[in-house]
Amino acid sequence: GAIRRTSDAQAARDVSAAAREREVVAIVVGLPRSEDGSEGASARRARNFGRRLGEESGLPVHFQDEALTTVEAESSLRETGLSAEKRKGARDAEAAAVILRDHLAGRERSEA
């Protein structure tokens, strides 16, 4: 699902509550980087939110590069045959799923 964000504090509380309900052991936050891999203002906001989320939830927070995740999400959703309007509503959730899959795949590679 998606959480409607009105502020970082509210979003951190809502994500933390959802994490407790689902008994998760860690949280993954997408990290927007520039094409050259540098981190700008958006990445700083993501890192600040991740810190707040870690404090609020008490869980470890991992950051995952989110480059091209929206493009991949849109492509996956287009294959489902959903209308453009329905794809727009599902795109953020699908992009979050891509970020999580990328993070888990990276962990599997590093543990192999």
Summary of the structure (lengths in Angstrom):
residues: 112
radius of gyration: 14.7
end to end distance: 31.2
largest distance: 40.9
contacts: 283
relative contact order: 0.15
helix: 64%
strand: 9%
